[in-house]
């Protein structure tokens, strides 16, 4: 944390820039930092590893049925046309042989099918 000394009344007191509050003494600063450290240790003690923490977070904030189907529709709208387009690019061998308008048309169709898939 970064400290700055600022005038307040007749005393100079440290000001934590991030939190913008005044601390009375070094002991109060130490107590505050120990409280923050204890809170972090308490949060980390609930889970054995990062994977368990992520699993718990996804249980706290699950995806709704509608949102999961929107993501699924977006993936169905994106991946099949993109796979077909990439296969055509690799079979041709050199992307310079594709006309610019055809490239733009295929990209537009991929974007459009992704948006339509997400919104249906």
MMTF fields as JSON, N, C-alpha, C and O atoms, coordinates in Angstrom:
{
  "mmtfVersion": "1.0.0",
  "mmtfProducer": "UNKNOWN",
  "numBonds": 479,
  "numAtoms": 480,
  "numGroups": 120,
  "numChains": 1,
  "numModels": 1,
  "chainsPerModel": [1],
  "groupsPerChain": [120],
  "chainIdList": ["A"],
  "bondAtomList": [4, 2, 8, 6, 12, 10, 16, 14, 20, 18, 24, 22, 28, 26, 32, 30, 36, 34, 40, 38, 44, 42, 48, 46, 52, 50, 56, 54, 60, 58, 64, 62, 68, 66, 72, 70, 76, 74, 80, 78, 84, 82, 88, 86, 92, 90, 96, 94, 100, 98, 104, 102, 108, 106, 112, 110, 116, 114, 120, 118, 124, 122, 128, 126, 132, 130, 136, 134, 140, 138, 144, 142, 148, 146, 152, 150, 156, 154, 160, 158, 164, 162, 168, 166, 172, 170, 176, 174, 180, 178, 184, 182, 188, 186, 192, 190, 196, 194, 200, 198, 204, 202, 208, 206, 212, 210, 216, 214, 220, 218, 224, 222, 228, 226, 232, 230, 236, 234, 240, 238, 244, 242, 248, 246, 252, 250, 256, 254, 260, 258, 264, 262, 268, 266, 272, 270, 276, 274, 280, 278, 284, 282, 288, 286, 292, 290, 296, 294, 300, 298, 304, 302, 308, 306, 312, 310, 316, 314, 320, 318, 324, 322, 328, 326, 332, 330, 336, 334, 340, 338, 344, 342, 348, 346, 352, 350, 356, 354, 360, 358, 364, 362, 368, 366, 372, 370, 376, 374, 380, 378, 384, 382, 388, 386, 392, 390, 396, 394, 400, 398, 404, 402, 408, 406, 412, 410, 416, 414, 420, 418, 424, 422, 428, 426, 432, 430, 436, 434, 440, 438, 444, 442, 448, 446, 452, 450, 456, 454, 460, 458, 464, 462, 468, 466, 472, 470, 476, 474],
  "bondOrderList": [1, 1, 1, 1, 1, 1, 1, 1, 1, 1, 1, 1, 1, 1, 1, 1, 1, 1, 1, 1, 1, 1, 1, 1, 1, 1, 1, 1, 1, 1, 1, 1, 1, 1, 1, 1, 1, 1, 1, 1, 1, 1, 1, 1, 1, 1, 1, 1, 1, 1, 1, 1, 1, 1, 1, 1, 1, 1, 1, 1, 1, 1, 1, 1, 1, 1, 1, 1, 1, 1, 1, 1, 1, 1, 1, 1, 1, 1, 1, 1, 1, 1, 1, 1, 1, 1, 1, 1, 1, 1, 1, 1, 1, 1, 1, 1, 1, 1, 1, 1, 1, 1, 1, 1, 1, 1, 1, 1, 1, 1, 1, 1, 1, 1, 1, 1, 1, 1, 1],
  "groupList": [{"groupName": "UNK", "atomNameList": ["N", "CA", "C", "O"], "elementList": ["N", "C", "C", "O"], "formalChargeList": [0, 0, 0, 0], "bondAtomList": [1, 0, 2, 1, 3, 2], "bondOrderList": [1, 1, 2], "singleLetterCode": "X", "chemCompType": "L-PEPTIDE LINKING"}],
  "groupTypeList": [0, 0, 0, 0, 0, 0, 0, 0, 0, 0, 0, 0, 0, 0, 0, 0, 0, 0, 0, 0, 0, 0, 0, 0, 0, 0, 0, 0, 0, 0, 0, 0, 0, 0, 0, 0, 0, 0, 0, 0, 0, 0, 0, 0, 0, 0, 0, 0, 0, 0, 0, 0, 0, 0, 0, 0, 0, 0, 0, 0, 0, 0, 0, 0, 0, 0, 0, 0, 0, 0, 0, 0, 0, 0, 0, 0, 0, 0, 0, 0, 0, 0, 0, 0, 0, 0, 0, 0, 0, 0, 0, 0, 0, 0, 0, 0, 0, 0, 0, 0, 0, 0, 0, 0, 0, 0, 0, 0, 0, 0, 0, 0, 0, 0, 0, 0, 0, 0, 0, 0],
  "groupIdList": [1, 2, 3, 4, 5, 6, 7, 8, 9, 10, 11, 12, 13, 14, 15, 16, 17, 18, 19, 20, 21, 22, 23, 24, 25, 26, 27, 28, 29, 30, 31, 32, 33, 34, 35, 36, 37, 38, 39, 40, 41, 42, 43, 44, 45, 46, 47, 48, 49, 50, 51, 52, 53, 54, 55, 56, 57, 58, 59, 60, 61, 62, 63, 64, 65, 66, 67, 68, 69, 70, 71, 72, 73, 74, 75, 76, 77, 78, 79, 80, 81, 82, 83, 84, 85, 86, 87, 88, 89, 90, 91, 92, 93, 94, 95, 96, 97, 98, 99, 100, 101, 102, 103, 104, 105, 106, 107, 108, 109, 110, 111, 112, 113, 114, 115, 116, 117, 118, 119, 120],
  "secStructList": [7, 7, 3, 3, 3, 3, 3, 3, 6, 6, 3, 3, 3, 3, 3, 3, 6, 6, 6, 7, 7, 5, 7, 7, 1, 2, 2, 2, 2, 2, 2, 2, 2, 2, 2, 2, 2, 2, 2, 2, 2, 2, 2, 2, 2, 6, 7, 1, 1, 2, 2, 2, 2, 2, 2, 2, 2, 2, 2, 2, 1, 7, 7, 7, 2, 2, 2, 2, 2, 2, 2, 2, 2, 2, 2, 2, 2, 2, 2, 2, 2, 2, 2, 2, 2, 2, 2, 2, 2, 2, 2, 2, 1, 7, 4, 4, 4, 1, 7, 2, 2, 2, 2, 2, 2, 2, 2, 2, 2, 2, 2, 2, 2, 2, 2, 2, 2, 2, 2, 7],
  "xCoordList": [0.837, 0.0, 0.877, 1.986, 0.371, 1.137, 0.6, -0.608, 1.508, 1.121, 1.525, 2.549, 0.709, 1.037, 0.759, -0.206, 1.607, 1.364, 0.594, 0.988, -0.484, -1.293, -1.592, -1.682, -1.743, -2.063, -3.538, -4.404, -3.812, -5.196, -5.186, -4.729, -5.677, -5.58, -4.136, -3.508, -3.613, -2.231, -1.296, -0.087, -1.823, -1.002, -0.847, -1.683, 0.233, 0.391, 0.006, 0.507, -0.863, -1.318, -1.203, -1.39, -0.897, -0.796, -2.168, -3.164, -2.209, -3.436, -3.201, -2.322, -3.957, -3.844, -4.568, -5.764, -3.827, -4.352, -5.54, -6.513, -5.478, -6.539, -7.851, -8.916, -7.785, -8.992, -9.455, -10.62, -8.564, -8.881, -9.48, -10.547, -8.814, -9.228, -7.99, -6.869, -8.221, -7.124, -6.891, -7.841, -5.628, -5.263, -4.633, -3.854, -4.973, -4.539, -3.081, -2.381, -2.607, -1.257, -0.72, -1.416, 0.546, 1.147, 0.461, 0.326, 0.024, -0.668, -1.989, -2.36, -2.696, -3.956, -3.7, -4.482, -2.62, -2.245, -1.948, -2.406, -1.184, -0.858, -2.112, -2.267, -3.0, -4.253, -5.093, -5.682, -5.143, -5.905, -5.318, -6.06, -4.012, -3.367, -3.512, -3.689, -3.44, -3.644, -5.076, -5.303, -6.04, -7.429, -7.629, -8.326, -7.015, -7.102, -6.459, -7.014, -5.294, -4.593, -5.416, -5.468, -6.056, -6.887, -8.087, -8.473, -8.682, -9.813, -9.394, -10.122, -8.239, -7.735, -7.432, -7.754, -6.814, -6.504, -7.783, -7.84, -8.805, -10.085, -10.728, -11.248, -10.69, -11.253, -10.524, -11.155, -9.189, -8.398, -8.472, -8.196, -8.836, -8.86, -10.049, -10.047, -11.048, -12.226, -11.97, -12.705, -10.96, -10.722, -9.299, -8.363, -9.146, -7.82, -6.974, -5.752, -7.619, -6.878, -7.752, -8.903, -7.189, -7.878, -9.097, -10.1, -9.013, -10.121, -11.375, -12.483, -11.195, -12.33, -12.943, -14.161, -12.11, -12.628, -13.458, -14.503, -12.98, -13.72, -15.037, -16.066, -15.01, -16.248, -17.271, -18.458, -16.809, -17.722, -18.27, -19.442, -17.443, -17.907, -18.948, -19.896, -18.784, -19.778, -21.075, -22.139, -21.007, -22.243, -22.96, -24.189, -22.201, -22.815, -23.468, -24.496, -22.874, -23.377, -23.516, -22.725, -24.502, -24.62, -25.181, -25.818, -24.928, -25.506, -26.989, -27.398, -27.772, -29.195, -29.408, -28.528, -30.58, -30.923, -30.866, -30.34, -31.406, -31.442, -30.034, -29.726, -29.183, -27.835, -26.997, -26.218, -27.152, -26.393, -26.828, -25.99, -28.109, -28.568, -28.142, -27.916, -28.033, -27.522, -26.065, -25.674, -25.258, -23.854, -23.751, -22.923, -24.588, -24.575, -24.951, -24.332, -25.955, -26.346, -25.247, -25.035, -24.55, -23.444, -22.324, -21.723, -22.041, -21.0, -21.428, -20.618, -22.704, -23.188, -23.19, -23.009, -23.392, -23.36, -21.955, -21.76, -20.969, -19.603, -18.761, -18.175, -18.696, -17.716, -17.943, -16.97, -19.165, -19.298, -18.942, -18.19, -19.452, -19.031, -17.539, -16.901, -16.984, -15.557, -14.73, -13.697, -15.17, -14.441, -14.481, -13.478, -15.628, -15.733, -14.828, -14.126, -14.838, -14.012, -12.526, -11.762, -12.114, -10.701, -10.281, -9.162, -11.166, -10.832, -10.635, -9.711, -11.497, -11.321, -9.999, -9.311, -9.636, -8.363, -7.183, -6.255, -7.213, -6.094, -6.047, -4.965, -7.206, -7.206, -6.702, -6.035, -7.013, -6.508, -5.002, -4.273, -4.544, -3.114, -2.594, -1.741, -3.077, -2.601, -3.807, -4.663, -3.887, -5.066, -5.113, -6.12, -4.057, -4.076, -4.97, -5.367, -5.288, -6.155, -7.621, -8.426, -7.982, -9.374, -9.615, -8.818, -10.703, -11.085, -11.454, -11.935, -11.233, -11.516, -12.982, -13.333, -13.848, -15.278, -15.777, -16.679, -15.19, -15.592, -15.158, -15.909, -13.947, -13.442, -14.347, -14.705, -14.721, -15.598, -16.98, -17.578, -17.49, -18.806, -18.82, -19.767, -17.78, -17.711, -17.577, -18.231, -16.747, -16.62, -17.93, -18.304, -18.625, -19.925, -20.917, -21.686, -20.904, -21.833, -21.504, -22.411, -20.223, -19.845, -20.321, -20.889, -20.093, -20.531, -22.05, -22.588, -22.742, -24.208, -24.768, -25.69, -24.224, -24.745, -24.447, -25.225, -23.327, -23.027, -24.015, -24.519, -24.295, -25.248, -26.65, -27.347, -27.066, -28.384, -28.468, -29.478, -27.403, -27.384, -27.474, -28.126, -26.825, -26.859, -28.249, -28.708, -28.909, -30.189, -31.386, -32.507, -31.19, -32.347, -32.409, -33.31],
  "yCoordList": [-1.176, 0.0, 1.232, 1.231, 2.261, 3.484, 4.487, 4.712, 5.089, 6.055, 7.453, 7.655, 8.407, 9.812, 10.513, 10.189, 11.475, 12.28, 13.523, 14.236, 13.771, 14.949, 15.668, 15.055, 16.967, 17.785, 17.602, 17.674, 17.365, 17.338, 17.972, 17.368, 19.161, 19.908, 20.318, 20.888, 20.03, 20.394, 19.191, 19.346, 17.992, 16.78, 16.301, 16.575, 15.588, 14.887, 13.438, 12.812, 12.903, 11.535, 10.8, 11.404, 9.503, 8.768, 8.582, 8.39, 8.638, 8.444, 7.314, 7.431, 6.234, 5.169, 5.659, 5.947, 5.749, 6.354, 5.573, 6.172, 4.239, 3.431, 3.567, 3.676, 3.561, 3.549, 4.931, 5.104, 5.919, 7.304, 7.432, 8.025, 6.89, 7.13, 7.409, 7.057, 8.046, 8.468, 7.43, 6.89, 7.147, 6.233, 7.031, 7.955, 6.67, 7.453, 7.203, 8.136, 5.96, 5.673, 4.463, 3.828, 4.171, 2.984, 1.717, 0.762, 1.693, 0.51, 0.29, -0.848, 1.366, 1.244, 0.765, -0.018, 1.224, 0.754, -0.739, -1.489, -1.164, -2.578, -3.405, -4.47, -2.94, -3.661, -3.788, -4.837, -2.717, -2.737, -3.756, -4.529, -3.758, -4.698, -6.134, -7.042, -6.354, -7.701, -8.181, -9.364, -7.272, -7.635, -8.024, -8.993, -7.265, -7.597, -8.954, -9.775, -9.192, -10.461, -11.624, -12.689, -11.435, -12.481, -12.793, -13.954, -11.766, -11.973, -12.783, -13.676, -12.475, -13.209, -14.655, -15.575, -14.865, -16.22, -17.014, -18.204, -16.369, -17.045, -17.454, -18.563, -16.537, -16.834, -17.998, -18.858, -18.029, -19.075, -20.403, -21.441, -20.406, -21.658, -22.536, -23.725, -21.989, -22.774, -23.747, -24.723, -23.506, -24.303, -24.842, -24.154, -26.088, -26.703, -26.175, -26.089, -25.82, -25.315, -24.329, -24.079, -23.789, -22.768, -23.347, -22.656, -24.608, -25.253, -25.32, -25.066, -25.659, -25.703, -24.322, -24.193, -23.296, -21.938, -21.534, -20.897, -21.913, -21.603, -22.366, -21.811, -23.637, -24.425, -23.814, -23.743, -23.376, -22.741, -21.434, -21.12, -20.672, -19.407, -19.644, -18.868, -20.709, -20.99, -21.496, -21.324, -22.118, -22.521, -21.31, -21.288, -20.315, -19.104, -18.259, -17.624, -18.252, -17.438, -18.315, -18.176, -19.209, -20.101, -19.368, -18.321, -19.944, -19.401, -19.739, -20.832, -18.808, -19.081, -19.973, -20.115, -20.566, -21.441, -20.677, -21.181, -19.47, -18.673, -18.278, -18.33, -17.884, -17.462, -18.627, -18.468, -19.792, -20.944, -21.342, -21.735, -21.249, -21.556, -20.482, -20.782, -19.253, -18.198, -18.448, -18.298, -18.832, -19.161, -20.365, -20.383, -21.359, -22.543, -22.177, -22.663, -21.327, -20.886, -20.082, -20.212, -19.256, -18.488, -19.412, -19.186, -20.453, -21.405, -22.182, -22.425, -22.573, -23.265, -22.336, -22.789, -21.058, -20.109, -19.766, -19.368, -19.912, -19.518, -20.675, -20.569, -21.771, -22.807, -23.55, -23.735, -23.992, -24.683, -23.812, -24.274, -22.559, -21.76, -21.432, -21.402, -21.188, -20.897, -22.114, -21.972, -23.306, -24.525, -24.749, -25.132, -24.512, -24.655, -23.65, -23.997, -22.425, -21.382, -21.695, -21.539, -22.13, -22.471, -23.661, -23.694, -24.639, -25.781, -25.321, -25.773, -24.429, -23.91, -23.165, -23.298, -22.383, -21.667, -22.621, -22.404, -23.683, -24.629, -25.479, -25.866, -25.776, -26.568, -25.747, -26.277, -24.471, -23.616, -23.455, -23.377, -23.405, -23.341, -21.934, -21.699, -21.013, -19.646, -18.729, -18.77, -17.916, -17.063, -15.925, -15.22, -15.726, -14.658, -15.007, -14.126, -16.282, -16.693, -16.373, -16.418, -16.052, -15.734, -14.263, -13.404, -13.989, -12.611, -11.898, -12.526, -10.613, -9.831, -9.816, -9.895, -9.714, -9.672, -10.998, -11.023, -12.113, -13.422, -13.587, -14.11, -13.137, -13.18, -12.359, -12.818, -11.145, -10.283, -10.903, -10.814, -11.526, -12.154, -13.316, -13.464, -14.132, -15.262, -14.765, -15.301, -13.757, -13.206, -12.599, -12.749, -11.916, -11.353, -12.455, -12.315, -13.55, -14.64, -15.308, -15.735, -15.404, -15.979, -15.085, -15.573, -13.788, -12.852, -12.847, -12.856, -12.834, -12.811, -14.092, -14.029, -15.245, -16.495, -16.598, -17.192, -16.024, -16.013, -15.143, -15.547, -13.966, -13.051, -13.655, -13.59, -14.239, -14.854, -16.043, -16.231, -16.852, -17.984, -17.564, -18.236, -16.453, -15.965, -15.443, -15.634, -14.793, -14.157, -15.079, -14.669, -16.306, -17.215, -18.19, -19.027],
  "zCoordList": [0.0, 0.0, 0.0, 0.535, -0.597, -0.689, 0.326, 0.411, 1.093, 2.108, 1.69, 1.038, 2.075, 1.89, 3.212, 3.904, 3.558, 4.753, 4.345, 3.423, 5.022, 4.737, 6.031, 7.095, 5.927, 7.09, 7.436, 6.565, 8.714, 9.188, 10.565, 11.535, 10.643, 11.894, 12.103, 11.21, 13.28, 13.572, 13.459, 13.633, 13.172, 13.122, 11.675, 10.815, 11.442, 10.172, 10.41, 11.344, 9.595, 9.75, 8.425, 7.369, 8.462, 7.205, 6.572, 7.269, 5.268, 4.519, 3.522, 2.668, 3.606, 2.607, 1.362, 1.398, 0.26, -0.957, -1.495, -1.951, -1.45, -2.028, -1.258, -1.867, 0.083, 0.883, 1.316, 1.674, 1.291, 1.631, 3.031, 3.19, 4.038, 5.401, 6.256, 5.889, 7.4, 8.272, 9.343, 9.91, 9.625, 10.697, 11.829, 11.593, 13.047, 14.2, 14.569, 14.963, 14.449, 14.897, 14.146, 13.354, 14.425, 13.816, 14.295, 13.531, 15.55, 16.079, 15.359, 15.073, 15.065, 14.336, 12.911, 12.372, 12.302, 10.973, 11.006, 10.145, 11.997, 12.142, 12.38, 11.783, 13.23, 13.493, 12.23, 11.968, 11.456, 10.215, 9.23, 8.624, 9.073, 8.157, 8.643, 7.831, 9.95, 10.49, 10.274, 10.021, 10.373, 10.115, 8.656, 8.355, 7.753, 6.328, 6.068, 5.337, 6.664, 6.496, 7.052, 6.436, 8.204, 8.789, 7.905, 7.772, 7.298, 6.391, 5.16, 4.728, 4.604, 3.437, 3.825, 3.073, 4.998, 5.453, 5.697, 5.39, 6.247, 6.482, 5.163, 5.034, 4.169, 2.857, 2.194, 1.579, 2.318, 1.673, 2.406, 1.805, 3.69, 4.448, 4.095, 4.411, 3.458, 3.097, 1.952, 1.802, 1.157, -0.038, -0.031, 0.378, -0.49, -0.523, -1.672, -1.555, -2.785, -3.933, -4.713, -4.357, -5.763, -6.57, -7.279, -7.457, -7.683, -8.394, -7.511, -7.982, -6.242, -5.328, -5.136, -5.013, -5.11, -4.973, -6.193, -6.062, -7.375, -8.609, -8.646, -9.031, -8.248, -8.21, -7.266, -7.585, -6.107, -5.152, -5.706, -5.5, -6.402, -6.979, -8.066, -8.193, -8.852, -9.891, -9.288, -9.882, -8.118, -7.453, -6.864, -6.787, -6.453, -5.914, -7.004, -6.769, -8.191, -9.305, -10.556, -11.489, -10.591, -11.75, -12.97, -12.852, -14.137, -15.36, -15.4, -15.011, -15.866, -16.014, -17.226, -18.075, -17.291, -18.406, -19.726, -20.719, -19.733, -20.963, -21.416, -22.607, -20.469, -20.82, -21.33, -22.27, -20.718, -21.189, -22.592, -23.404, -22.894, -24.247, -25.245, -26.418, -24.797, -25.679, -26.039, -27.196, -25.045, -25.318, -26.252, -27.163, -26.023, -26.879, -28.317, -29.263, -28.479, -29.818, -30.493, -31.699, -29.731, -30.305, -30.762, -31.812, -29.98, -30.399, -31.64, -32.535, -31.691, -32.889, -34.102, -35.232, -33.875, -34.977, -35.429, -36.577, -34.552, -34.889, -35.418, -36.495, -34.678, -34.987, -36.309, -37.04, -36.67, -37.968, -39.178, -40.036, -39.291, -40.443, -40.431, -41.484, -39.249, -39.163, -39.557, -40.212, -39.168, -39.536, -41.044, -41.646, -41.645, -43.105, -43.798, -44.748, -43.336, -43.935, -43.784, -44.736, -42.61, -42.408, -43.255, -43.766, -43.407, -44.262, -45.706, -46.382, -46.174, -47.535, -47.664, -48.677, -46.651, -46.693, -46.768, -47.546, -45.959, -45.949, -47.21, -47.65, -47.8, -49.039, -50.217, -51.105, -50.23, -51.303, -51.147, -52.136, -49.915, -49.658, -49.473, -48.617, -50.241, -50.142, -50.077, -50.961, -49.062, -48.896, -49.908, -49.981, -50.689, -51.695, -52.876, -53.639, -53.029, -54.136, -53.887, -54.818, -52.656, -52.334, -52.621, -52.244, -53.28, -53.56, -52.259, -51.315, -52.216, -51.024, -50.664, -49.487, -51.662, -51.396, -50.845, -50.007, -51.314, -50.813, -49.349, -48.526, -49.04, -47.674, -46.753, -45.668, -47.178, -46.38, -46.225, -45.153, -47.271, -47.214, -46.225, -45.453, -46.247, -45.318, -43.88, -42.985, -43.643, -42.294, -41.815, -40.651, -42.713, -42.35, -41.993, -41.042, -42.75, -42.463, -41.129, -40.414, -40.788, -39.501, -38.36, -37.382, -38.481, -37.441, -37.323, -36.216, -38.458, -38.436, -37.813, -37.0, -38.183, -37.614, -36.121, -35.375, -35.679, -34.245, -33.489, -32.441, -34.0, -33.346, -33.339, -32.326, -34.458, -34.525, -33.579, -32.9, -33.534, -32.612, -31.165, -30.366, -30.809, -29.435, -29.069, -27.942, -30.007, -29.706, -29.859, -29.557, -30.316, -30.46, -29.327, -29.281]
}
